[in-house]
Amino acid sequence: MARFVRQLSHDLRNHLNAAELQSAYLAEMGEDAELKAEVTRLRTMLSEMGGSLQRLTDALAPIKLTLMPYAAADFVEDLRQQLGRQLPEESRAIEWSVEAADGSLNIDPQILLQAFLELFANAFRHERGSGSIRAQAATKEAAFTFTLEEPKTAFASEMGSWGRQPFAKLKHGHYGLGLPRVRSIIEAHGGQMQARYDSPSSSLVTTIVLPIATGDS
C-alpha cells in the first residue's frame, strides 16, 4: 500500500508540474492584468496540491537516520523553540516540567524533532479538552523519558490500536499517518512509545522513552 501511494503521488506530481509549466507559459502570453492574476492563483493552487502530495509521500517513506550524539537538555530546548515558532498561539498552553534532562542521546535530531512536533500538533488538533497540555522531560535509569498529558474529554479511540493504524481517521488534508509515523521514528531510535487514557483526569497520557547514549554508542 505504501509503495502504491508513493508511486501514485509521484505520477500525480509529474502531471501537476507539467500543468504548472503550462500555466507559466500562459502567463507570459497574456497581456490582460486580470488574466495574469487568475493564472497566478492557478499556479498557487497547483503548488499547494504538489506540496500536499509531497508531504503524503514523505509520511510513507522509509525512515533513514543520520545519528549523532545530542545532549538531552539541548533537544528539549530545541523542541520548545520550534514549538514557539511553528505553533506560537498553541504553545502558550503548554506547561513544561524538565527534571535534570542530563545525558546524551544518539539521535537524528531533525527527524526526531519532526516526530515530537507532530505529537504536539496532533494534541492540539484532535478532541482537545479544556485546560493546559503538560509536557514533562527527565533522565532516569539510563533513559530519557518524555511524557505528554493532553486533556481529552471525548476520547473514543481504542488504546490497543492508537498510533498504530494508518488511515484510521480521514478528513480533508489529514490521512491518519502522523502518529504511526511518530511511532516508527521513535522505534527506529531504539525507543518506545506508549499511551494510556486516564479517566479520573480525562487525559491522554503519552510516554516516550529513549535510551541514553553510552560511551560505546
trRosetta pair geometry for C-beta under 8 A, 3 or more apart (Angstrom, degrees):
i j d omega theta_ij theta_ji phi_ij phi_ji
1 4 5.6 -54 -149 35 30 114
1 5 6.4 26 156 -16 66 105
2 5 5.9 -55 -147 37 31 107
2 6 6.3 30 155 -18 65 107
2 60 4.4 179 -150 -175 94 113
3 6 5.8 -56 -146 38 30 111
3 7 6.2 27 157 -17 65 108
4 7 6.0 -60 -148 38 28 107
4 8 6.1 25 156 -17 65 109
5 8 5.7 -54 -142 40 30 111
5 9 6.1 33 157 -20 65 107
5 56 6.7 -111 162 151 115 110
5 57 7.6 -172 127 -97 88 58
5 60 5.6 128 84 -25 124 174
6 9 5.8 -55 -147 37 28 111
6 10 6.3 31 153 -22 63 106
6 57 5.3 92 -128 -135 74 86
6 60 5.6 -142 -61 95 96 125
6 61 7.1 107 -106 -82 130 68
7 10 5.6 -52 -148 34 32 114
7 11 6.4 31 154 -18 65 105
8 11 5.8 -55 -148 36 31 109
8 12 6.3 27 156 -15 66 108
9 12 5.9 -57 -145 40 30 109
9 13 6.2 31 156 -21 65 106
9 53 4.5 164 -156 -176 95 97
9 54 7.5 152 166 -76 123 30
9 56 5.5 -166 -102 88 143 113
9 57 4.6 -162 104 -65 151 101
10 13 5.9 -56 -149 34 28 111
10 14 6.7 33 152 -23 62 102
10 57 7.0 94 -56 -104 74 140
11 14 5.7 -52 -157 28 33 114
11 15 6.9 30 149 -14 64 102
12 15 5.6 -53 -154 36 39 111
12 16 6.3 38 149 -19 69 106
12 53 5.7 -151 89 -120 117 155
13 16 5.4 -53 -144 39 36 113
13 17 6.2 42 154 -24 67 102
13 50 5.4 91 -132 -138 87 87
13 53 5.2 -165 -66 101 98 142
13 54 6.9 83 -99 -63 141 80
14 17 5.8 -51 -148 33 30 112
14 18 6.6 30 152 -17 62 104
15 18 5.7 -55 -152 36 33 111
15 19 6.4 32 151 -18 66 105
16 19 5.5 -53 -146 38 34 111
16 20 6.2 38 152 -23 66 104
16 46 5.3 163 -169 -169 93 93
16 49 5.7 -155 -123 96 143 113
16 50 4.7 -176 116 -74 145 98
16 53 7.4 169 5 17 151 146
17 20 5.6 -52 -147 34 31 113
17 21 6.5 33 153 -18 64 103
17 50 7.0 90 -61 -108 72 140
18 21 5.8 -52 -150 35 33 111
18 22 6.4 33 151 -18 64 106
19 22 5.6 -55 -148 38 33 113
19 23 6.3 34 153 -19 66 104
19 46 5.6 -157 99 -124 111 141
20 23 5.7 -52 -147 36 32 110
20 24 6.5 36 151 -22 63 102
20 43 5.8 88 -142 -136 83 80
20 46 4.7 -178 -78 119 93 144
20 47 6.8 90 -111 -63 135 73
20 50 7.5 -25 -40 -32 140 142
21 24 5.6 -51 -151 32 33 114
21 25 6.6 36 149 -20 63 102
22 25 5.6 -51 -154 33 35 114
22 26 6.6 37 148 -19 65 102
23 26 5.4 -48 -148 34 38 114
23 27 6.5 43 151 -24 65 100
23 39 5.4 166 -177 -164 93 91
23 42 5.2 -152 -138 105 145 120
23 43 5.0 -174 110 -73 137 87
23 46 6.8 177 12 -1 149 150
24 27 5.6 -49 -151 31 34 114
24 28 6.8 33 151 -18 63 102
24 43 6.8 80 -66 -101 74 133
25 28 5.8 -55 -154 34 34 110
25 29 6.5 30 151 -18 66 108
26 29 5.7 -58 -147 36 34 110
26 30 6.2 25 160 -17 69 110
26 39 5.4 -164 99 -119 108 136
27 30 6.3 -58 -140 37 27 105
27 36 5.7 83 -147 -133 85 76
27 39 4.3 -177 -79 117 91 148
27 40 7.0 89 -111 -59 134 68
27 43 7.5 -20 -41 -36 139 134
30 35 4.3 -121 179 112 149 133
30 36 5.7 -170 96 -64 118 74
30 39 6.8 165 31 -20 143 143
31 35 7.8 50 61 52 35 129
32 35 3.9 77 77 8 106 112
32 36 6.7 -176 90 -12 55 83
33 36 5.7 -54 -150 35 32 112
33 37 6.4 34 152 -21 65 104
34 37 5.6 -52 -150 33 34 113
34 38 6.5 33 152 -18 65 104
35 38 5.8 -56 -150 36 32 110
35 39 6.4 31 153 -18 66 106
36 39 5.7 -54 -147 37 32 111
36 40 6.3 37 152 -23 64 104
37 40 5.6 -52 -151 32 32 115
37 41 6.6 32 152 -17 64 103
38 41 5.7 -52 -151 36 35 111
38 42 6.4 38 149 -22 65 104
39 42 5.4 -51 -149 34 36 116
39 43 6.4 37 152 -20 66 102
40 43 5.8 -52 -149 34 32 111
40 44 6.6 35 150 -21 63 104
41 44 5.5 -51 -150 33 35 115
41 45 6.5 36 152 -19 65 103
42 45 5.7 -54 -152 35 33 112
42 46 6.5 31 152 -17 65 105
43 46 5.7 -53 -147 38 33 112
43 47 6.3 37 152 -22 65 106
44 47 5.7 -55 -148 35 30 113
44 48 6.4 30 154 -19 64 105
45 48 5.8 -54 -148 35 31 110
45 49 6.5 31 153 -18 64 105
46 49 5.7 -54 -149 36 32 112
46 50 6.4 33 153 -18 65 106
47 50 5.7 -55 -149 37 31 112
47 51 6.3 34 152 -21 65 106
48 51 5.5 -52 -147 35 32 113
48 52 6.5 35 154 -21 64 103
49 52 5.7 -52 -151 33 32 112
49 53 6.6 29 153 -15 64 105
50 53 5.8 -56 -150 38 33 110
50 54 6.3 35 152 -22 66 105
51 54 5.6 -52 -147 34 33 113
51 55 6.5 33 155 -18 65 103
52 55 5.8 -53 -149 35 32 109
52 56 6.5 34 151 -19 63 105
52 173 6.9 -96 -131 -128 123 76
53 56 5.5 -51 -149 35 35 115
53 57 6.4 37 151 -20 66 103
54 57 5.6 -52 -150 35 34 112
54 58 6.3 36 151 -21 66 105
55 58 5.5 -50 -146 36 34 114
55 59 6.4 38 154 -24 64 104
56 59 5.8 -53 -151 31 31 113
56 60 6.8 10 157 -3 62 109
56 175 6.8 49 -120 18 102 149
56 177 7.4 120 -138 16 63 161
57 60 6.2 -74 -154 46 31 98
57 61 6.3 47 149 -49 69 101
58 61 5.5 -39 -144 5 34 121
59 175 7.7 140 92 64 159 115
59 177 4.1 68 160 133 138 140
59 178 7.3 -61 -134 -77 126 46
59 181 5.3 -88 -155 -68 77 145
60 177 6.9 -67 -60 -147 77 141
63 111 7.0 115 -156 -175 98 146
63 184 5.7 175 -27 137 139 108
63 185 5.9 -177 -126 -96 146 64
63 188 4.7 -107 109 -66 142 164
65 107 7.8 -95 -162 -171 125 45
65 108 4.1 -142 -152 -28 84 133
65 111 6.3 -114 -109 44 77 152
65 188 5.9 164 -37 143 129 120
65 189 7.1 148 -108 -81 157 72
66 108 5.1 96 53 -114 57 107
67 106 5.3 27 -179 164 119 85
67 107 6.3 -153 -136 136 76 3
67 108 5.8 -70 -83 -54 48 74
68 106 7.3 -169 90 -151 15 58
68 107 7.2 -42 56 68 60 49
68 108 7.4 86 15 -100 81 44
68 109 7.2 -49 58 -13 106 98
69 104 4.8 3 -168 169 98 133
69 105 7.4 143 -155 76 48 40
69 106 6.0 -30 -92 -97 55 67
69 213 5.8 -128 -117 69 87 169
69 217 7.4 120 -86 98 92 110
70 74 6.3 -119 177 76 81 117
70 75 5.6 82 135 -60 116 107
70 104 6.5 139 65 -163 29 79
70 105 5.1 -32 68 66 87 90
70 106 7.6 144 19 -101 80 19
70 107 5.3 -65 34 47 129 101
70 109 5.2 148 -106 -69 162 113
71 74 4.1 82 71 6 101 108
71 75 6.9 -167 92 -11 53 82
71 103 7.7 148 -148 97 60 34
71 104 5.5 -50 -94 -104 48 73
71 105 7.6 60 158 16 5 80
72 75 5.6 -53 -151 32 34 113
72 76 6.6 34 153 -18 66 102
72 101 4.4 -135 121 161 109 93
72 102 6.6 46 50 100 122 12
72 103 5.2 33 -5 74 127 79
72 104 6.8 -145 -22 -105 79 19
72 105 5.4 104 -79 -27 76 103
72 137 7.5 176 161 167 106 120
72 139 5.9 123 76 -69 166 118
72 144 4.9 -165 -124 -109 134 135
72 212 7.4 -47 -48 -111 131 89
73 76 5.8 -53 -151 35 33 110
73 77 6.5 30 152 -15 65 107
73 98 7.6 93 -126 174 78 134
73 101 4.6 144 -81 88 66 100
73 102 6.9 9 -37 -92 109 35
74 77 5.7 -56 -147 40 34 110
74 78 6.2 39 153 -22 67 104
75 78 5.6 -51 -147 35 32 113
75 79 6.4 35 152 -22 64 104
75 101 8.0 -122 57 152 91 136
75 105 6.3 2 -25 27 151 138
75 107 7.2 51 -99 51 142 152
75 109 6.5 -140 -110 -127 94 100
75 112 7.3 -26 -151 106 127 130
75 113 7.6 -147 -158 -77 84 88
76 79 5.6 -53 -151 33 32 114
76 80 6.6 31 152 -19 64 103
76 98 5.8 116 155 -117 157 131
76 101 5.3 71 -12 83 144 172
76 137 4.9 -175 -106 84 134 173
77 80 5.7 -51 -148 34 35 111
77 81 6.4 32 154 -16 65 106
78 81 5.9 -60 -150 39 31 109
78 82 6.2 29 155 -18 67 109
78 109 6.9 15 92 -176 169 120
78 113 6.2 -76 125 -101 117 129
79 82 5.8 -57 -145 38 29 109
79 83 6.3 30 156 -20 64 107
79 113 6.3 -159 -91 -130 75 86
79 116 5.3 -48 -126 115 124 147
79 117 7.4 -157 -144 -64 81 76
80 83 5.8 -54 -148 35 29 112
80 84 6.5 32 152 -21 62 106
80 91 7.9 119 -161 -166 61 128
80 96 6.9 9 -102 -91 124 153
81 84 5.6 -54 -153 33 33 114
81 85 6.6 25 153 -14 65 106
82 85 5.8 -58 -150 39 33 107
82 86 5.9 8 163 0 71 114
82 113 6.0 106 -6 -177 170 122
82 117 6.0 -78 127 -85 126 122
83 86 6.3 -64 -129 50 26 94
83 87 5.4 -37 -169 48 68 102
83 90 7.9 -100 -179 90 95 94
83 91 4.3 135 141 -106 101 126
83 94 7.0 1 146 2 152 158
83 117 6.9 -166 -81 -116 74 83
83 120 6.0 -43 -114 117 117 170
84 87 7.7 -54 -91 66 10 61
84 88 6.1 44 -178 -108 52 65
84 91 5.2 -135 -88 97 50 165
85 88 6.9 -1 -140 -66 12 89
86 117 6.4 31 65 -155 158 127
86 121 7.9 -58 130 -74 124 111
87 90 4.1 -47 168 53 113 112
87 91 4.9 126 97 -38 91 92
87 120 6.8 -144 19 127 157 121
87 121 6.8 -164 -66 -91 136 76
87 124 6.8 163 -152 1 144 164
88 91 6.2 -53 -138 27 18 112
88 92 7.7 28 157 -28 51 97
89 92 6.4 -53 -174 13 35 112
90 93 6.0 -60 -172 29 50 109
90 94 7.8 56 138 -32 71 98
90 120 7.7 136 123 156 128 103
90 124 4.7 -2 -149 -116 145 153
91 94 5.5 -38 -162 8 53 120
91 120 8.0 27 -95 169 79 142
93 132 5.3 -164 176 -126 72 68
93 133 5.9 70 120 15 93 90
94 120 7.6 -19 -87 -140 136 122
94 132 6.8 136 -118 -175 15 96
94 133 5.1 -34 -106 76 68 97
94 134 7.6 142 -163 -101 61 20
94 135 5.6 6 -173 0 110 116
95 132 4.7 65 -18 141 108 142
95 133 7.1 176 21 84 74 43
95 134 4.8 -25 68 -108 104 71
95 135 7.1 166 80 25 50 68
96 135 5.3 -20 -109 71 65 99
96 136 7.8 148 -165 -87 47 40
96 137 7.9 -15 -164 10 90 100
97 134 7.1 8 4 -174 110 96
97 135 7.2 174 29 92 68 51
97 136 4.5 -14 71 -110 104 82
97 137 7.5 168 92 26 57 59
98 101 5.4 -55 -171 -17 100 116
98 136 7.6 178 -79 -156 37 47
98 137 4.9 -4 -118 61 76 101
98 138 7.4 167 -163 -72 43 60
99 136 7.3 10 0 -172 103 92
99 137 7.1 -176 30 91 66 52
99 138 4.0 0 65 -103 105 105
99 139 7.8 -148 99 24 78 60
100 138 6.7 41 61 -144 71 76
100 139 6.1 -92 114 40 80 97
101 137 4.9 4 -84 131 130 110
101 138 6.4 -113 -82 -115 71 23
101 139 5.5 120 -142 -25 39 98
101 144 6.8 54 -153 -136 89 102
102 139 4.9 -111 50 43 68 154
103 139 4.9 152 15 -140 121 150
103 142 7.8 150 -121 -138 157 44
103 144 6.7 -149 79 -66 125 100
103 212 4.1 -43 170 -141 145 123
103 213 7.3 158 169 38 93 70
104 212 6.8 91 60 -167 47 79
104 213 4.7 -51 99 46 91 117
105 144 6.0 -40 -79 -1 113 151
105 189 8.0 6 177 -178 112 128
105 210 5.8 17 -130 129 121 132
105 211 7.8 125 -133 85 74 52
105 212 6.8 -80 -87 -124 58 46
105 213 5.9 129 -154 -21 14 102
106 189 7.8 164 90 -161 71 88
106 211 7.6 -18 33 88 100 95
106 213 4.1 115 -36 -91 96 117
106 217 4.5 -123 -56 157 149 132
107 112 4.8 -18 179 -21 128 152
107 189 5.7 9 -116 -133 84 129
107 210 7.3 2 -76 -172 120 146
108 111 4.3 23 105 30 119 112
108 112 5.9 145 76 -18 64 92
108 189 7.5 -131 21 -88 82 104
109 112 5.8 -62 -135 44 28 107
109 113 6.0 33 164 -24 66 107
110 113 6.0 -55 -150 33 24 111
110 114 6.8 28 151 -21 59 104
111 114 5.6 -50 -155 29 36 116
111 115 6.8 37 148 -20 64 101
111 185 5.9 -160 150 -143 100 121
112 115 5.6 -49 -155 30 39 114
112 116 6.6 33 151 -14 68 103
112 185 6.4 168 -103 157 53 119
112 189 6.4 54 -93 -64 116 151
113 116 5.8 -57 -147 40 35 107
113 117 6.0 35 155 -19 69 108
114 117 5.8 -56 -144 39 28 111
114 118 6.3 31 155 -21 63 106
114 185 7.3 -155 79 -112 95 168
115 118 5.8 -55 -151 34 29 111
115 119 6.6 33 150 -23 62 104
115 181 7.2 -149 -110 123 83 82
115 182 4.5 124 -159 -132 89 71
115 185 4.1 -146 -76 81 137 146
115 186 6.3 167 167 -49 155 79
116 119 5.5 -50 -152 30 35 116
116 120 6.7 32 152 -14 65 102
116 146 7.5 -44 -118 141 117 163
116 182 7.9 121 -63 -138 28 110
116 208 7.9 -104 -97 20 90 168
117 120 5.9 -54 -151 38 34 108
117 121 6.2 35 151 -19 67 107
118 121 5.5 -53 -142 39 33 113
118 122 6.1 37 156 -23 65 106
118 178 4.8 -168 -178 -167 119 103
118 179 7.6 -169 136 -74 114 44
118 181 6.8 -34 122 83 173 111
118 182 5.3 -151 86 -70 123 111
119 122 5.8 -54 -150 34 26 113
119 123 6.6 31 150 -23 60 104
119 148 6.3 163 147 3 121 167
119 179 7.7 87 -102 -108 68 74
119 182 5.5 112 -64 -135 91 153
119 206 6.7 -153 -164 105 123 156
119 208 8.0 -75 -87 -40 169 135
120 123 5.5 -52 -152 30 35 115
120 124 6.7 25 155 -11 67 104
120 133 7.6 120 -140 132 82 157
120 148 7.4 -137 -85 -134 68 145
121 124 6.0 -61 -152 41 32 104
121 125 5.9 27 154 -23 68 118
121 178 7.4 -114 82 -157 111 151
122 125 5.6 -61 -136 38 29 111
122 126 6.0 -15 -179 14 69 114
122 178 5.5 174 -73 114 120 142
122 179 6.2 90 -117 -64 167 95
122 182 8.0 -87 -5 -24 145 149
123 126 7.5 -72 -125 45 14 81
123 128 6.8 81 158 -95 60 106
123 133 5.7 88 144 -124 139 144
123 148 6.5 -114 -72 160 148 129
123 150 4.3 -144 -150 -97 109 146
123 204 7.8 -159 -120 73 90 120
124 128 6.1 3 -145 -64 33 148
124 133 7.5 -73 -69 -36 78 150
125 128 7.6 121 52 -30 17 112
125 174 7.8 156 161 -97 146 159
126 169 7.8 72 -120 112 137 164
127 152 5.0 45 124 -145 106 103
127 153 7.9 -152 172 48 88 56
127 154 5.4 -130 -153 74 106 89
127 155 5.9 122 138 -89 146 60
127 156 7.7 -156 -109 10 155 84
128 150 6.7 -81 -121 176 80 109
128 151 6.7 63 -173 79 65 80
128 152 6.7 -68 -119 -94 28 71
129 150 7.8 130 30 149 87 70
129 151 3.5 -102 71 137 106 97
129 152 5.2 -166 -15 -93 105 14
129 153 3.9 114 -105 -17 123 90
129 154 7.4 151 -75 6 95 72
129 202 5.9 56 -31 131 175 119
129 203 8.0 -108 42 -91 133 58
130 151 6.2 -69 66 119 34 152
130 153 7.5 17 14 -26 76 128
131 151 4.3 101 58 -34 113 155
132 151 7.8 92 60 -12 29 118
133 148 6.9 -4 177 -169 104 88
133 149 6.9 169 -162 84 56 58
133 150 5.1 -3 -122 -105 98 73
133 151 7.3 -119 -83 7 61 79
134 147 7.8 -8 113 112 92 93
134 148 7.4 158 85 -155 56 41
134 149 4.2 0 57 53 102 109
135 146 7.3 -12 -169 -170 87 90
135 147 7.3 161 -154 85 42 55
135 148 5.5 -5 -105 -105 75 73
135 149 7.9 -154 -67 25 35 71
136 145 7.9 -9 112 115 94 91
136 146 7.1 163 86 -154 55 45
136 147 4.5 -4 57 55 103 101
136 148 8.0 -162 25 -69 69 35
136 149 7.8 36 -2 -6 104 103
137 144 7.3 -5 -167 -176 90 91
137 145 7.3 165 -149 88 44 54
137 146 5.1 -5 -103 -106 80 79
137 147 7.9 -166 -70 23 40 66
138 144 7.7 171 90 -152 36 53
138 145 5.5 -14 64 61 81 97
139 143 7.2 172 -153 86 59 36
139 144 5.4 -29 -100 -99 77 66
139 145 7.5 160 -98 16 25 76
139 212 6.5 69 -150 -78 111 129
140 143 6.3 -25 73 62 61 82
140 145 6.0 -20 32 6 102 125
142 211 7.0 -3 144 -155 87 73
142 212 4.9 -125 -170 38 57 117
142 214 8.0 9 -155 -72 118 95
143 209 5.2 1 172 -169 130 99
143 210 6.8 151 -166 74 76 38
143 211 5.9 -51 -111 -110 76 42
143 212 6.1 -126 -85 -15 22 89
144 209 7.2 150 78 -157 51 48
144 210 4.6 -18 62 63 104 94
144 211 7.6 9 17 85 84 6
144 212 6.0 122 -30 -71 86 79
145 207 6.6 -16 -166 -167 95 98
145 208 7.3 155 -155 83 46 53
145 209 5.3 -11 -103 -104 76 77
146 207 7.2 153 82 -156 49 49
146 208 4.5 -9 60 59 100 102
146 209 7.9 -168 25 -73 67 35
146 210 7.7 24 0 2 105 103
147 205 6.5 -10 -169 -170 102 91
147 206 7.1 158 -154 83 51 50
147 207 5.0 -12 -103 -103 81 77
147 208 7.7 -165 -73 24 38 66
148 205 7.4 160 82 -153 49 44
148 206 4.6 -8 57 58 99 100
148 207 7.9 -166 23 -73 65 36
148 208 7.9 35 -4 -3 100 101
149 198 7.8 -18 -139 24 106 134
149 201 7.7 -17 -173 118 125 141
149 203 4.8 6 -172 174 93 136
149 204 7.4 160 -152 79 46 46
149 205 5.2 -8 -102 -103 79 77
149 206 8.0 -168 -73 24 36 65
150 203 6.3 147 70 -158 35 78
150 204 4.9 -16 61 57 95 95
150 206 7.6 19 3 2 105 104
151 201 7.7 -101 -108 147 78 86
151 202 6.1 38 -155 107 76 93
151 203 5.6 -48 -95 -99 46 79
152 155 4.0 66 127 -56 125 107
152 197 7.5 -81 72 -131 121 102
152 202 6.4 -149 72 160 47 78
152 203 6.6 105 23 -133 78 28
152 204 4.8 29 12 -17 135 105
153 202 4.9 16 -99 178 61 139
155 197 5.5 -172 100 -124 147 133
155 202 7.7 164 4 -168 110 72
155 204 5.8 150 -104 -62 152 109
157 161 7.3 -126 176 77 95 88
157 162 5.0 95 132 -94 130 97
158 161 4.8 44 84 28 107 101
158 162 6.7 -159 89 -42 49 80
159 162 5.2 -31 -140 -4 38 123
159 195 6.3 -151 -149 98 91 91
159 196 6.3 35 -144 -119 144 47
159 197 6.1 -129 -74 -5 121 98
160 164 8.0 -52 138 23 52 142
161 164 5.3 -115 -163 54 52 111
161 165 5.1 4 178 -13 108 120
161 168 7.1 147 140 -107 118 150
162 179 7.3 -72 164 153 66 153
162 195 5.2 -88 101 71 138 138
163 179 3.8 -109 -120 156 76 119
163 180 6.3 161 176 -69 54 48
163 182 6.8 -66 -153 67 115 108
163 183 5.1 125 153 -45 109 127
163 193 6.8 -97 132 117 156 127
163 195 6.4 121 1 -1 132 138
164 179 8.0 -48 -23 119 32 106
164 180 6.2 82 -151 -101 16 91
164 183 6.7 -21 -89 39 58 171
165 168 4.3 86 99 -61 108 118
165 176 7.3 -26 109 158 73 128
165 180 7.0 -132 62 -69 13 124
166 175 7.5 17 180 130 89 90
166 176 5.6 132 -169 112 46 94
166 177 5.2 28 -139 -102 103 68
166 180 4.8 -69 -66 19 83 159
167 170 6.3 6 -161 -63 67 106
167 175 6.0 -26 -99 168 66 84
167 176 4.8 154 -90 66 9 126
167 177 7.3 27 -50 -62 58 78
168 176 4.6 175 39 -160 63 147
169 174 7.4 -12 110 122 91 109
169 176 4.6 139 48 -84 61 110
170 174 7.2 173 -149 97 39 69
170 175 5.8 11 -117 -129 83 52
170 176 6.1 -62 -66 -14 61 111
171 174 5.2 12 62 57 82 101
174 178 7.5 -30 -153 -19 99 117
176 179 7.7 -43 -171 32 60 96
176 180 7.6 51 145 -1 73 113
177 180 6.1 -69 -157 50 46 107
177 181 5.7 47 152 -26 79 113
178 181 5.9 -69 -156 37 24 110
178 182 6.4 25 153 -21 66 105
179 182 5.3 -46 -144 32 38 115
179 183 6.4 39 156 -18 66 101
180 183 5.7 -52 -148 36 33 112
180 184 6.4 35 154 -20 65 105
181 184 5.7 -54 -147 36 32 112
181 185 6.4 33 154 -20 65 105
182 185 5.9 -58 -151 35 30 110
182 186 6.4 28 154 -17 65 107
182 193 6.9 105 127 -98 96 173
183 186 5.8 -55 -148 37 32 111
183 187 6.2 25 158 -13 66 110
183 193 5.1 -127 -115 53 75 137
184 187 5.9 -59 -145 42 29 107
184 188 6.2 35 154 -25 64 107
185 188 5.6 -52 -147 32 30 114
185 189 6.8 24 154 -13 61 105
186 189 6.0 -65 -160 38 32 107
186 191 4.5 -85 177 82 82 113
186 192 6.9 -20 141 113 118 2
186 193 4.6 86 79 -35 164 113
186 208 5.8 -118 -128 -141 137 108
186 210 7.4 -115 -153 -80 83 93
187 190 7.6 60 -173 -71 37 10
187 191 6.5 -108 -84 66 30 62
187 192 7.2 52 -93 -97 74 42
187 193 7.5 -85 -46 8 82 97
189 210 5.9 -22 124 -131 125 108
190 210 7.3 88 81 -151 80 67
190 211 5.3 -38 113 12 121 121
191 208 6.2 28 157 -178 135 84
191 209 5.7 176 -160 89 90 52
191 210 4.1 -38 -92 -96 128 65
191 211 6.8 -147 -83 -6 72 71
192 208 7.3 172 87 -150 49 47
192 209 4.9 2 52 52 93 101
193 206 6.8 -3 -170 -174 94 97
193 207 7.3 166 -150 86 48 50
193 208 5.1 -10 -102 -102 81 77
193 209 8.0 -170 -74 21 39 67
194 206 7.4 168 88 -153 43 53
194 207 5.1 -10 62 59 89 97
195 204 6.4 -1 -170 -179 111 94
195 205 6.8 158 -153 84 59 50
195 206 4.7 -18 -100 -101 92 74
195 207 7.4 177 -81 18 42 68
196 204 7.8 169 86 -155 34 54
196 205 5.4 -15 62 61 81 100
197 203 7.5 170 -156 89 55 40
197 204 5.6 -30 -104 -102 73 66
197 205 7.5 164 -101 17 21 78
198 201 4.9 10 114 44 118 99
198 202 7.5 -58 92 2 74 10
198 203 4.8 -4 55 60 109 87
198 204 7.7 -173 18 -85 78 17
198 205 5.5 54 -19 -16 113 119
199 202 6.9 17 -161 -77 34 51
213 217 4.0 -122 -156 59 89 152
214 217 5.2 119 49 -21 63 99
